[in-house]
């Protein structure tokens, strides 16, 4: 290992101390969701939006609220409903009858962290209103463009079970999310702690703001400097290209994948692998970093074919097969 990587690793160990403090503060109220907490931190480090999927009651909303409270940032929760309008999200023009002028009233999207609760309950017009904000980090109201604050993250939740009154998210919008997270049930021990902590008529919620977002620009520059060897870069390309043309990698998946991952997957997989290395206190990316984040980056970008659905194979199953069968550098 050359001296530059050693020096970078030492610098990362010094600059990443706030991660432990942030994680510990969130875990004072969120029990048994370490994977979710770490992925929220990854999204913050990479400046990427996250989609959280899980059945009700798994602390998705609580985790996002605790995450926002532990940061010195502004936060808005938007409950998505079938009658929501784009203006309810982005804002609108208000007429002033005194002088006949119009003024812009900004919507709740003008904040650092947006919790889009049950995002799949809003109609297509509202979904499309998010596209410009998520990709360009700006909003256009009556022909005038307004920049959104930095950082700006959309943390969206959706319920995979109850589909009545929901609208499937367009693929173009799904691709704007850096990762899609599957939130699972806690273990028996964790659920006992939940019982002991929250089985009360007045459950508490007290989080201290422990991290100032002003440190993020320097932290992100460090993450961009993390070394990714050419073999790692080629491995990332192999994974993404294998979702589009499995036969060229001698993978028997051609009839099972309808659409593969977009170039955004390549970008986010590289950034997420670097951020994962940062969380581990390393100045270089390993194949395990890539494999750890690949399912989260790819699960909403790999679309199974009808044949795969007939065999009850999900995108997760297909991604697992690609990661298991591709040669690892």
Legacy VTK file of the C-alpha trace (Angstrom):
# vtk DataFile Version 3.0
C-alpha trace
ASCII
DATASET POLYDATA
POINTS 329 float
0.000 0.000 0.000
1.550 3.305 -1.073
2.138 6.192 1.299
-0.639 8.357 -0.195
-3.293 5.746 0.604
-1.854 5.270 4.109
-1.987 9.033 4.713
-5.526 9.207 3.323
-6.627 6.339 5.591
-5.251 8.137 8.636
-7.057 11.315 7.592
-10.308 9.400 7.104
-10.042 7.807 10.551
-9.704 11.296 12.001
-12.467 12.944 9.954
-14.985 10.079 10.249
-15.315 10.216 14.031
-18.586 12.104 13.712
-20.133 8.991 12.102
-20.030 7.050 15.376
-21.517 9.976 17.286
-24.304 10.401 14.710
-25.084 6.677 14.692
-25.127 6.477 18.499
-27.473 9.462 18.811
-29.965 7.990 16.324
-29.847 4.627 18.105
-31.054 6.249 21.326
-34.535 6.186 19.787
-34.252 3.731 16.871
-33.726 0.142 17.991
-32.517 -2.662 15.740
-32.138 -0.884 12.401
-28.345 -0.528 12.070
-28.459 -1.352 8.332
-31.040 1.378 7.723
-29.129 3.931 9.809
-25.862 3.217 7.977
-27.569 3.536 4.600
-29.095 6.879 5.632
-25.584 8.046 6.489
-24.308 6.728 3.133
-26.979 8.751 1.333
-25.973 11.878 3.244
-22.280 11.367 2.440
-22.978 10.765 -1.270
-25.679 13.442 -1.584
-28.085 10.799 -2.902
-31.835 10.296 -2.451
-33.105 7.113 -0.782
-36.268 5.034 -1.163
-37.244 3.014 1.925
-39.554 0.042 1.445
-41.002 -1.979 4.293
-44.221 -3.026 5.971
-45.790 -0.601 8.473
-44.308 -0.305 11.946
-40.623 -0.908 11.140
-39.466 2.571 12.214
-38.929 3.947 8.701
-40.465 7.322 9.498
-38.991 7.337 13.008
-35.504 6.649 11.608
-35.729 9.525 9.157
-37.077 11.902 11.826
-34.291 10.888 14.229
-31.711 11.221 11.447
-32.899 14.745 10.648
-33.005 15.714 14.334
-29.399 14.559 14.839
-28.286 16.934 12.071
-28.402 20.703 12.325
-30.573 20.944 9.231
-34.086 21.963 8.274
-36.601 19.137 7.854
-40.085 18.745 6.373
-42.394 15.739 6.401
-44.836 15.573 3.481
-47.654 13.042 3.668
-48.341 11.948 0.101
-52.047 11.420 -0.613
-54.127 10.894 -3.793
-55.449 14.479 -3.651
-52.009 16.113 -3.330
-51.223 18.742 -5.979
-47.789 19.706 -7.389
-48.185 23.193 -5.894
-48.620 21.624 -2.439
-45.083 20.339 -2.872
-43.175 23.020 -4.762
-45.150 26.173 -3.972
-47.162 28.630 -6.047
-47.748 32.270 -6.899
-49.956 34.362 -4.600
-51.865 37.359 -5.919
-51.645 40.567 -3.890
-54.849 42.604 -4.519
-53.393 45.792 -2.988
-50.904 46.425 -5.775
-51.952 43.769 -8.302
-48.599 41.959 -8.023
-47.770 38.294 -7.604
-45.370 36.846 -5.039
-43.982 33.333 -4.779
-44.889 31.227 -1.765
-42.367 28.413 -1.505
-43.567 24.918 -0.716
-42.266 22.431 1.867
-39.732 21.023 -0.605
-37.490 24.025 0.161
-35.669 22.313 3.010
-32.579 20.185 3.590
-34.238 16.844 4.321
-37.610 15.911 2.849
-39.485 12.912 4.222
-41.839 11.891 1.413
-44.082 9.584 3.416
-45.886 6.907 1.374
-44.641 8.445 -1.858
-46.516 5.907 -4.000
-49.894 7.296 -2.858
-49.555 10.499 -4.884
-50.631 10.752 -8.557
-48.296 11.088 -11.547
-48.351 14.922 -11.645
-46.994 15.115 -8.112
-44.393 12.438 -8.854
-43.199 14.406 -11.881
-42.923 17.568 -9.770
-40.216 15.786 -7.787
-38.087 14.937 -10.837
-36.596 18.403 -11.344
-35.989 18.825 -7.612
-34.285 15.432 -7.254
-32.087 15.659 -10.345
-31.374 19.374 -10.790
-31.838 20.399 -7.148
-33.958 23.312 -8.237
-37.672 24.102 -8.588
-39.401 26.129 -11.284
-42.478 28.137 -10.223
-44.332 30.168 -12.893
-41.269 30.219 -15.139
-38.855 31.320 -12.391
-36.202 28.902 -11.171
-35.276 28.662 -7.487
-32.270 26.673 -6.208
-32.825 24.232 -3.365
-30.635 24.348 -0.233
-27.515 22.233 0.176
-27.675 19.510 1.360
-30.976 18.470 -0.209
-32.097 14.867 0.210
-35.406 13.172 -0.527
-35.987 10.252 1.849
-39.111 8.494 0.622
-41.049 5.612 2.166
-43.454 3.160 0.572
-45.533 0.225 1.793
-45.084 -2.923 -0.353
-48.207 -4.690 0.966
-51.212 -2.390 0.717
-51.535 -1.460 -2.969
-55.083 -0.083 -2.953
-55.023 3.617 -3.782
-51.342 3.602 -4.766
-49.568 4.582 -7.964
-46.447 2.765 -9.186
-43.427 5.054 -9.315
-42.264 5.758 -12.891
-38.936 4.148 -13.843
-37.517 7.610 -14.593
-38.220 8.681 -11.033
-36.998 5.414 -9.505
-33.689 5.913 -11.304
-33.246 9.240 -9.490
-32.982 7.411 -6.183
-29.427 6.450 -5.321
-30.558 3.372 -3.382
-33.697 1.444 -2.596
-33.568 -0.049 0.891
-35.518 -3.065 2.078
-36.301 -2.593 5.772
-36.791 -5.864 7.664
-38.143 -6.992 11.022
-36.039 -6.669 14.201
-34.671 -9.727 15.989
-36.359 -11.125 19.110
-33.846 -9.388 21.392
-34.296 -6.079 19.588
-38.064 -6.367 19.725
-37.855 -6.984 23.480
-35.923 -3.728 23.802
-38.594 -2.000 21.716
-41.241 -3.403 24.060
-39.396 -2.241 27.175
-38.765 1.223 25.720
-41.949 2.128 23.868
-44.776 0.179 25.529
-45.952 3.297 27.342
-48.703 5.857 26.902
-46.123 8.635 26.471
-43.237 7.350 24.325
-40.393 9.848 24.354
-38.425 11.257 21.427
-35.410 13.357 22.377
-32.507 13.711 19.944
-29.632 16.159 20.204
-28.256 17.754 17.011
-24.712 16.367 17.016
-23.483 16.959 13.439
-23.168 20.258 11.601
-23.721 19.907 7.820
-20.918 22.425 7.319
-18.485 19.490 7.569
-20.062 17.724 4.571
-18.165 19.483 1.737
-14.769 18.508 3.202
-16.038 15.000 3.979
-17.277 14.533 0.414
-13.934 15.710 -0.972
-12.275 13.007 1.123
-14.696 10.401 -0.221
-13.978 11.484 -3.802
-10.256 10.990 -3.084
-10.666 7.391 -1.863
-8.652 5.115 -4.126
-10.513 2.759 -6.438
-8.123 0.537 -8.378
-8.680 -0.058 -12.105
-9.641 -3.658 -11.308
-12.349 -2.367 -8.946
-13.625 0.041 -11.603
-13.743 -2.760 -14.178
-15.559 -4.965 -11.659
-18.201 -2.257 -11.182
-18.605 -2.000 -14.957
-18.895 -5.793 -15.228
-21.713 -5.844 -12.645
-23.724 -3.101 -14.353
-23.150 -4.385 -17.900
-24.070 -7.918 -16.807
-27.563 -6.631 -15.950
-27.942 -5.443 -19.571
-26.247 -8.261 -21.486
-25.827 -11.316 -19.240
-24.905 -13.609 -22.147
-21.655 -11.719 -22.809
-20.583 -12.662 -19.276
-21.716 -16.294 -19.742
-24.614 -15.790 -17.340
-27.822 -17.678 -18.074
-30.080 -14.698 -17.303
-30.926 -13.209 -20.701
-34.551 -14.372 -20.619
-34.998 -13.244 -17.009
-34.048 -9.547 -17.229
-36.289 -7.171 -19.177
-34.276 -4.004 -18.533
-30.839 -3.606 -17.017
-29.345 -0.830 -14.927
-28.712 2.656 -16.315
-25.388 4.567 -16.296
-26.588 6.225 -13.080
-26.115 2.815 -11.455
-22.423 2.876 -12.425
-21.974 6.334 -10.909
-23.874 5.590 -7.689
-22.260 2.176 -7.231
-18.817 3.763 -7.381
-19.753 6.581 -4.995
-21.536 4.239 -2.576
-18.564 1.848 -2.524
-16.240 4.760 -1.691
-18.584 5.983 1.049
-18.789 2.426 2.424
-14.983 2.353 2.585
-15.126 5.716 4.399
-17.470 4.234 7.013
-14.944 1.436 7.519
-12.130 3.972 7.992
-10.278 3.009 4.797
-8.748 5.100 2.034
-9.280 2.457 -0.643
-12.193 0.451 -2.055
-12.332 -3.348 -1.831
-14.558 -5.761 -3.810
-16.512 -6.345 -0.598
-17.412 -2.639 -0.465
-18.889 -2.987 -3.948
-20.762 -6.200 -3.135
-22.141 -4.709 0.108
-23.876 -1.788 -1.593
-24.652 -3.317 -5.019
-28.068 -4.803 -4.058
-29.254 -1.432 -2.703
-28.072 0.454 -5.791
-29.423 -2.065 -8.322
-32.649 -3.562 -6.906
-34.897 -0.809 -8.336
-32.974 -0.567 -11.621
-33.039 -4.216 -12.706
-36.496 -5.072 -14.064
-37.325 -8.816 -14.151
-38.980 -10.250 -17.255
-42.328 -12.023 -17.333
-40.418 -15.326 -17.380
-38.647 -14.361 -14.152
-41.938 -13.388 -12.533
-43.423 -16.725 -13.601
-40.533 -18.436 -11.827
-41.111 -16.147 -8.800
-37.681 -14.559 -9.205
-37.255 -10.988 -7.982
-34.682 -8.395 -9.026
-32.903 -9.240 -5.793
-32.533 -12.884 -6.852
-31.120 -11.846 -10.224
-28.634 -9.409 -8.677
-27.524 -12.093 -6.209
-26.825 -14.487 -9.070
-24.793 -11.866 -10.929
-22.715 -11.064 -7.821
-22.177 -14.774 -7.063
-21.183 -15.787 -10.578
-19.082 -12.849 -11.777
-15.320 -13.207 -11.127
-14.169 -11.034 -8.219
-10.832 -9.181 -8.655
LINES 1 330
329 0 1 2 3 4 5 6 7 8 9 10 11 12 13 14 15 16 17 18 19 20 21 22 23 24 25 26 27 28 29 30 31 32 33 34 35 36 37 38 39 40 41 42 43 44 45 46 47 48 49 50 51 52 53 54 55 56 57 58 59 60 61 62 63 64 65 66 67 68 69 70 71 72 73 74 75 76 77 78 79 80 81 82 83 84 85 86 87 88 89 90 91 92 93 94 95 96 97 98 99 100 101 102 103 104 105 106 107 108 109 110 111 112 113 114 115 116 117 118 119 120 121 122 123 124 125 126 127 128 129 130 131 132 133 134 135 136 137 138 139 140 141 142 143 144 145 146 147 148 149 150 151 152 153 154 155 156 157 158 159 160 161 162 163 164 165 166 167 168 169 170 171 172 173 174 175 176 177 178 179 180 181 182 183 184 185 186 187 188 189 190 191 192 193 194 195 196 197 198 199 200 201 202 203 204 205 206 207 208 209 210 211 212 213 214 215 216 217 218 219 220 221 222 223 224 225 226 227 228 229 230 231 232 233 234 235 236 237 238 239 240 241 242 243 244 245 246 247 248 249 250 251 252 253 254 255 256 257 258 259 260 261 262 263 264 265 266 267 268 269 270 271 272 273 274 275 276 277 278 279 280 281 282 283 284 285 286 287 288 289 290 291 292 293 294 295 296 297 298 299 300 301 302 303 304 305 306 307 308 309 310 311 312 313 314 315 316 317 318 319 320 321 322 323 324 325 326 327 328
